[in-house]
């Protein structure tokens, strides 16, 4: 299934245009990404869907596979998503 089909289904259910559904979804995910980018401790919970949060990978040493030189891998912020139990159960029920 393509995203366009999902927009059409939601639009039909809400009796609005698919283009509006797409705009709302895109704006929602833009804002979600902005919040995760700005707040170091961001944790956004969406009921019955899951949790978006940011984890920090600490600076560590590593080896460049090509040159075999030791190097420092800088600290990074990684976005993480965990599905809710409700969502997992729903998917498993139809599996």
DSSP file (Angstrom, degrees, kcal/mol; ACC not computed):
  #  RESIDUE AA STRUCTURE BP1 BP2  ACC     N-H-->O    O-->H-N    N-H-->O    O-->H-N    TCO  KAPPA ALPHA  PHI   PSI    X-CA   Y-CA   Z-CA
    1    1 A X              0   0    0      0, 0.0     2,-0.2     0, 0.0     3,-0.0   0.000 360.0 360.0 360.0 141.4    0.0    0.0    0.0
    2    2 A X    >>  -     0   0    0      1,-0.1     4,-1.3     0, 0.0     3,-0.8  -0.631 360.0-113.2 -97.9 159.8    1.2    3.5   -0.8
    3    3 A X  H 3> S+     0   0    0      1,-0.2     4,-2.6    -2,-0.2     5,-0.2   0.854 114.6  64.3 -59.2 -36.1    0.9    6.5    1.5
    4    4 A X  H 3> S+     0   0    0      1,-0.2     4,-2.2     2,-0.2    -1,-0.2   0.877 100.3  52.3 -56.3 -38.1   -1.5    8.1   -1.0
    5    5 A X  H <> S+     0   0    0     -3,-0.8     4,-2.2     2,-0.2    -1,-0.2   0.886 108.3  50.1 -66.5 -38.8   -4.0    5.3   -0.3
    6    6 A X  H  X S+     0   0    0     -4,-1.3     4,-2.5     2,-0.2     5,-0.2   0.920 109.7  50.9 -65.1 -42.7   -3.8    5.9    3.4
    7    7 A X  H  X S+     0   0    0     -4,-2.6     4,-2.7     1,-0.2    -2,-0.2   0.918 110.7  50.0 -58.5 -42.6   -4.4    9.6    2.9
    8    8 A X  H  X S+     0   0    0     -4,-2.2     4,-2.3    -5,-0.2    -1,-0.2   0.890 110.2  49.7 -64.7 -39.9   -7.4    8.7    0.8
    9    9 A X  H  X S+     0   0    0     -4,-2.2     4,-2.2     2,-0.2    -1,-0.2   0.932 113.8  44.5 -65.0 -45.2   -8.8    6.4    3.4
   10   10 A X  H  X S+     0   0    0     -4,-2.5     4,-2.4     1,-0.2     5,-0.2   0.915 112.9  52.3 -65.1 -41.9   -8.4    8.9    6.2
   11   11 A X  H  X>S+     0   0    0     -4,-2.7     5,-2.1    -5,-0.2     4,-1.1   0.899 109.9  48.6 -60.7 -41.7   -9.9   11.7    4.0
   12   12 A X  H  <5S+     0   0    0     -4,-2.3     3,-0.3     3,-0.2    -1,-0.2   0.920 111.4  49.6 -64.8 -43.0  -12.9    9.5    3.2
   13   13 A X  H  <5S+     0   0    0     -4,-2.2    -2,-0.2     1,-0.2    -1,-0.2   0.882 120.1  36.2 -62.6 -39.4  -13.5    8.7    6.9
   14   14 A X  H  <5S-     0   0    0     -4,-2.4    -1,-0.2    -5,-0.1    -2,-0.2   0.487 107.3-124.8 -93.4  -4.1  -13.2   12.4    7.9
   15   15 A X  T  <5S+     0   0    0     -4,-1.1     2,-0.3    -3,-0.3    -3,-0.2   0.927  70.8 116.0  58.5  48.5  -15.0   13.7    4.7
   16   16 A X  S   <S-     0   0    0     -5,-2.1    -1,-0.2    -6,-0.1     2,-0.2  -0.826  73.2 -77.8-133.6 175.2  -12.2   16.0    3.8
   17   17 A X    >>  -     0   0    0     -2,-0.3     4,-1.6     1,-0.1     3,-0.7  -0.516  31.1-129.8 -78.5 141.8   -9.7   16.2    0.9
   18   18 A X  H 3> S+     0   0    0      1,-0.2     4,-2.5     2,-0.2     5,-0.2   0.839 108.4  61.7 -57.3 -33.3   -6.7   13.9    0.8
   19   19 A X  H 3> S+     0   0    0      1,-0.2     4,-2.3     2,-0.2    -1,-0.2   0.891 103.1  49.5 -61.1 -38.9   -4.5   16.9    0.1
   20   20 A X  H <> S+     0   0    0     -3,-0.7     4,-2.4     2,-0.2    -1,-0.2   0.897 109.1  51.8 -66.8 -40.9   -5.5   18.3    3.5
   21   21 A X  H  X S+     0   0    0     -4,-1.6     4,-2.5     1,-0.2    -2,-0.2   0.927 110.5  49.2 -59.8 -45.2   -4.8   15.0    5.2
   22   22 A X  H  X S+     0   0    0     -4,-2.5     4,-2.9     1,-0.2     5,-0.2   0.924 110.6  49.9 -60.6 -45.7   -1.3   15.0    3.6
   23   23 A X  H  X S+     0   0    0     -4,-2.3     4,-2.3     1,-0.2    -1,-0.2   0.905 111.9  47.9 -61.1 -42.7   -0.6   18.6    4.7
   24   24 A X  H  X S+     0   0    0     -4,-2.4     4,-2.5     2,-0.2    -1,-0.2   0.927 113.4  47.7 -64.9 -45.2   -1.7   17.8    8.3
   25   25 A X  H  X S+     0   0    0     -4,-2.5     4,-2.4     2,-0.2     5,-0.2   0.929 113.0  47.9 -61.7 -46.0    0.5   14.6    8.4
   26   26 A X  H  X S+     0   0    0     -4,-2.9     4,-2.1     1,-0.2    -1,-0.2   0.906 113.1  47.9 -63.5 -41.6    3.5   16.4    7.0
   27   27 A X  H  X S+     0   0    0     -4,-2.3     4,-2.5    -5,-0.2    -1,-0.2   0.905 110.3  53.3 -64.6 -41.3    3.2   19.3    9.4
   28   28 A X  H  X S+     0   0    0     -4,-2.5     4,-2.4     1,-0.2    -2,-0.2   0.942 111.9  43.6 -58.8 -49.6    2.7   16.9   12.3
   29   29 A X  H  X S+     0   0    0     -4,-2.4     4,-2.4     2,-0.2    -1,-0.2   0.827 111.3  54.7 -70.3 -30.6    5.9   15.0   11.5
   30   30 A X  H  X S+     0   0    0     -4,-2.1     4,-2.4    -5,-0.2    -1,-0.2   0.938 111.5  44.7 -62.8 -45.9    7.8   18.2   10.9
   31   31 A X  H  X S+     0   0    0     -4,-2.5     4,-2.4     2,-0.2    -2,-0.2   0.885 112.0  52.4 -66.0 -39.1    6.9   19.5   14.3
   32   32 A X  H  X S+     0   0    0     -4,-2.4     4,-2.2     2,-0.2    -1,-0.2   0.932 111.7  46.4 -61.7 -46.3    7.7   16.2   15.9
   33   33 A X  H  X S+     0   0    0     -4,-2.4     4,-2.0     1,-0.2    -2,-0.2   0.889 111.1  52.5 -63.2 -40.2   11.1   16.2   14.3
   34   34 A X  H  X S+     0   0    0     -4,-2.4     4,-2.0     2,-0.2     5,-0.2   0.917 109.4  49.2 -61.9 -43.7   11.7   19.8   15.4
   35   35 A X  H  X S+     0   0    0     -4,-2.4     4,-2.4     1,-0.2    -2,-0.2   0.916 112.1  47.5 -63.4 -43.7   10.8   19.0   19.0
   36   36 A X  H  < S+     0   0    0     -4,-2.2     6,-0.2     1,-0.2    -1,-0.2   0.846 112.8  50.5 -66.1 -33.0   13.2   16.0   19.0
   37   37 A X  H  < S+     0   0    0     -4,-2.0    -1,-0.2    -5,-0.2    -2,-0.2   0.843 117.2  38.2 -72.7 -34.1   15.9   18.2   17.4
   38   38 A X  H  < S+     0   0    0     -4,-2.0     2,-0.6    -5,-0.1    -2,-0.2   0.889 107.3  62.3 -87.0 -42.9   15.6   21.0   19.9
   39   39 A X    ><  -     0   0    0     -4,-2.4     3,-1.6    -5,-0.2    -1,-0.1  -0.775  61.8-159.5 -96.3 117.3   15.0   19.3   23.2
   40   40 A X  T 3  S+     0   0    0     -2,-0.6    -1,-0.2     1,-0.3    14,-0.1   0.805  96.9  41.1 -62.2 -29.7   17.8   17.0   24.5
   41   41 A X  T 3  S+     0   0    0     12,-0.1    -1,-0.3     2,-0.0    -5,-0.1   0.041  83.9 153.9-106.7  25.1   15.4   15.1   26.7
   42   42 A X    <   +     0   0    0     -3,-1.6    12,-1.3    -6,-0.2     2,-0.3  -0.283  12.5 169.6 -60.9 136.1   12.5   15.0   24.3
   43   43 A X  E     -A   53   0A   0     10,-0.2     2,-0.6     2,-0.0    10,-0.2  -0.865   9.4-172.7-148.3 109.0   10.0   12.1   24.8
   44   44 A X  E     -A   52   0A   0      8,-3.2     8,-2.9    -2,-0.3     2,-0.5  -0.920   4.7-164.0-114.2 115.3    6.8   12.3   22.8
   45   45 A X  E     -A   51   0A   0     -2,-0.6     2,-0.6     6,-0.2     6,-0.2  -0.852   4.6-167.0-101.8 127.6    4.2    9.6   23.6
   46   46 A X  E >>  -A   50   0A   0      4,-3.1     3,-2.2    -2,-0.5     4,-2.1  -0.955  31.8-117.2-113.9 112.9    1.3    9.0   21.2
   47   47 A X  T 34 S+     0   0    0     -2,-0.6    37,-0.0     1,-0.3     4,-0.0  -0.138  93.0   4.2 -53.1 138.2   -1.3    6.9   22.9
   48   48 A X  T 34 S+     0   0    0      1,-0.1    -1,-0.3    35,-0.0    35,-0.0   0.543 129.9  62.1  63.8  10.2   -2.0    3.5   21.3
   49   49 A X  T <4 S-     0   0    0     -3,-2.2    35,-2.1     1,-0.2     2,-0.3   0.639  99.0 -98.4-125.8 -59.5    0.9    4.1   18.9
   50   50 A X  E  <  -AB  46  83A   0     -4,-2.1    -4,-3.1    33,-0.3     2,-0.4  -0.990  31.2 -69.6 162.3-167.9    4.3    4.5   20.6
   51   51 A X  E     -AB  45  82A   0     31,-2.5    31,-2.2    -2,-0.3     2,-0.4  -0.977  25.1-160.3-127.1 128.7    7.0    6.7   22.0
   52   52 A X  E     +AB  44  81A   0     -8,-2.9    -8,-3.2    -2,-0.4     2,-0.3  -0.897  29.2 152.7-100.7 134.2    9.5    8.9   20.1
   53   53 A X  E     -AB  43  80A   0     27,-2.4    27,-3.1    -2,-0.4     2,-0.5  -0.957  39.8-115.0-152.9 172.3   12.6    9.9   22.0
   54   54 A X  E     - B   0  79A   0    -12,-1.3     2,-0.4    -2,-0.3    25,-0.2  -0.946  23.4-167.7-115.4 132.1   16.2   10.9   21.6
   55   55 A X  E     - B   0  78A   0     23,-2.7    23,-3.5    -2,-0.5     2,-0.5  -0.911  16.1-134.6-115.3 148.1   19.1    8.8   23.0
   56   56 A X  E     - B   0  77A   0     -2,-0.4     2,-0.7    21,-0.2    21,-0.2  -0.895   7.0-153.8-105.9 124.5   22.7   10.0   23.2
   57   57 A X  E     - B   0  76A   0     19,-3.2    19,-2.1    -2,-0.5     3,-0.1  -0.874  28.2-127.6 -93.1 118.8   25.5    7.8   22.0
   58   58 A X        -     0   0    0     -2,-0.7    15,-0.1    17,-0.2     2,-0.1  -0.183  28.8 -88.6 -66.2 155.4   28.6    8.8   24.0
   59   59 A X        +     0   0    0     16,-0.1     2,-0.3    13,-0.0    15,-0.2  -0.386  58.6 170.4 -60.3 140.2   31.9    9.8   22.4
   60   60 A X  E     -C   73   0B   0     13,-2.1    13,-3.6    -3,-0.1     2,-0.3  -0.958  33.7-103.7-149.7 165.6   34.0    6.7   21.9
   61   61 A X  E     +C   72   0B   0     -2,-0.3     2,-0.3    11,-0.2    11,-0.2  -0.672  42.4 162.8 -93.6 151.8   37.2    5.5   20.3
   62   62 A X  E     -C   71   0B   0      9,-2.8     9,-2.7    -2,-0.3     2,-0.4  -0.872  34.1-107.4-151.6-178.2   37.1    3.4   17.1
   63   63 A X  E     -C   70   0B   0     -2,-0.3     2,-0.5     7,-0.2     7,-0.2  -0.987  25.5-124.9-125.9 130.2   39.3    2.3   14.2
   64   64 A X     >  -     0   0    0      5,-2.9     4,-2.5    -2,-0.4     5,-0.2  -0.611  19.9-147.8 -70.1 119.5   39.1    3.5   10.7
   65   65 A X  T  4 S+     0   0    0     -2,-0.5    -1,-0.2     1,-0.2     0, 0.0   0.781  92.5  44.4 -63.3 -27.6   38.6    0.3    8.6
   66   66 A X  T  4 S+     0   0    0      1,-0.1    -1,-0.2     3,-0.1    -2,-0.0   0.942 127.5  23.9 -82.8 -51.9   40.5    1.7    5.6
   67   67 A X  T  4 S-     0   0    0      2,-0.1    -2,-0.2     1,-0.0     3,-0.1   0.616  91.9-135.8 -92.2 -12.3   43.5    3.4    7.2
   68   68 A X     <  +     0   0    0     -4,-2.5     2,-0.3     1,-0.2    -3,-0.1   0.652  56.0 143.3  63.7  17.8   43.5    1.3   10.5
   69   69 A X        -     0   0    0     -5,-0.2    -5,-2.9     1,-0.1    -1,-0.2  -0.617  55.8-114.0 -85.6 146.4   44.1    4.5   12.4
   70   70 A X  E     +C   63   0B   0     -2,-0.3     2,-0.3    -7,-0.2    -7,-0.2  -0.550  43.7 174.5 -73.6 145.4   42.5    5.0   15.8
   71   71 A X  E     -C   62   0B   0     -9,-2.7    -9,-2.8    -2,-0.2     2,-0.6  -0.957  33.3-111.3-147.8 164.1   40.0    7.8   15.8
   72   72 A X  E     -C   61   0B   0     -2,-0.3     2,-0.7   -11,-0.2   -11,-0.2  -0.891  22.2-150.3-102.2 125.1   37.4    9.4   18.1
   73   73 A X  E     -C   60   0B   0    -13,-3.6   -13,-2.1    -2,-0.6     3,-0.1  -0.855  27.0-127.9 -92.9 118.2   33.8    8.9   17.1
   74   74 A X        -     0   0    0     -2,-0.7   -17,-0.1   -15,-0.2    -1,-0.0  -0.144  28.4 -85.9 -68.5 161.0   31.9   12.0   18.4
   75   75 A X        -     0   0    0    -16,-0.1     2,-0.3   -19,-0.0   -17,-0.2  -0.342  50.5-166.3 -59.9 142.2   28.8   12.0   20.6
   76   76 A X  E     -B   57   0A   0    -19,-2.1   -19,-3.2    -3,-0.1     2,-0.5  -0.980  21.4-135.0-136.2 148.4   25.6   11.7   18.6
   77   77 A X  E     -B   56   0A   0     -2,-0.3     2,-0.5   -21,-0.2   -21,-0.2  -0.912  26.5-164.3-100.7 126.1   21.9   12.1   19.2
   78   78 A X  E     -B   55   0A   0    -23,-3.5   -23,-2.7    -2,-0.5     2,-0.3  -0.942  15.7-132.7-116.9 126.1   19.9    9.3   17.8
   79   79 A X  E     -B   54   0A   0     -2,-0.5     2,-0.4   -25,-0.2   -25,-0.2  -0.600  29.0-170.7 -75.4 138.3   16.1    9.3   17.3
   80   80 A X  E     -B   53   0A   0    -27,-3.1   -27,-2.4    -2,-0.3     2,-0.4  -0.969  11.3-163.9-131.1 143.4   14.4    6.2   18.6
   81   81 A X  E     -B   52   0A   0     -2,-0.4     2,-0.5   -29,-0.2   -29,-0.2  -0.996   2.0-170.7-129.3 134.4   10.8    4.9   18.3
   82   82 A X  E     -B   51   0A   0    -31,-2.2   -31,-2.5    -2,-0.4     2,-0.1  -0.989  21.9-131.0-122.9 125.4    9.2    2.2   20.4
   83   83 A X  E     -B   50   0A   0     -2,-0.5   -33,-0.3   -33,-0.2     2,-0.1  -0.421  26.8-113.6 -70.8 147.9    5.8    0.8   19.4
   84   84 A X     >  -     0   0    0    -35,-2.1     4,-2.4   -38,-0.1     5,-0.2  -0.383  21.9-114.8 -76.0 160.2    3.2    0.6   22.1
   85   85 A X  H  > S+     0   0    0      1,-0.2     4,-2.8     2,-0.2     5,-0.2   0.879 117.4  56.3 -62.0 -38.2    1.9   -2.8   23.3
   86   86 A X  H  > S+     0   0    0      2,-0.2     4,-2.1     1,-0.2    -1,-0.2   0.921 108.9  45.5 -60.1 -45.2   -1.5   -1.9   21.9
   87   87 A X  H  > S+     0   0    0      2,-0.2     4,-2.3     1,-0.2    -2,-0.2   0.921 113.3  49.4 -65.6 -44.6   -0.1   -1.3   18.5
   88   88 A X  H  X S+     0   0    0     -4,-2.4     4,-2.6     1,-0.2    -2,-0.2   0.916 111.5  49.3 -60.8 -43.5    2.0   -4.5   18.6
   89   89 A X  H  X S+     0   0    0     -4,-2.8     4,-2.2     1,-0.2    -1,-0.2   0.884 109.3  52.4 -64.0 -38.0   -1.0   -6.6   19.7
   90   90 A X  H  X S+     0   0    0     -4,-2.1     4,-1.2    -5,-0.2    -1,-0.2   0.923 112.3  44.7 -63.6 -44.4   -3.1   -5.1   16.9
   91   91 A X  H  X S+     0   0    0     -4,-2.3     4,-0.5     1,-0.2     3,-0.3   0.915 114.1  49.5 -65.2 -43.7   -0.5   -6.0   14.3
   92   92 A X  H >< S+     0   0    0     -4,-2.6     3,-0.8     1,-0.2    -2,-0.2   0.850 104.2  60.2 -65.5 -34.4    0.0   -9.5   15.7
   93   93 A X  H 3< S+     0   0    0     -4,-2.2    -1,-0.2     1,-0.3    -2,-0.2   0.862 110.1  40.9 -61.9 -36.8   -3.8  -10.1   15.8
   94   94 A X  H 3<        0   0    0     -4,-1.2    -1,-0.3    -3,-0.3    -2,-0.2   0.483 360.0 360.0 -90.8  -2.4   -4.1   -9.7   12.1
   95   95 A X    <<        0   0    0     -3,-0.8    -1,-0.2    -4,-0.5    -2,-0.1   0.464 360.0 360.0 -77.1 360.0   -0.8  -11.6   11.4
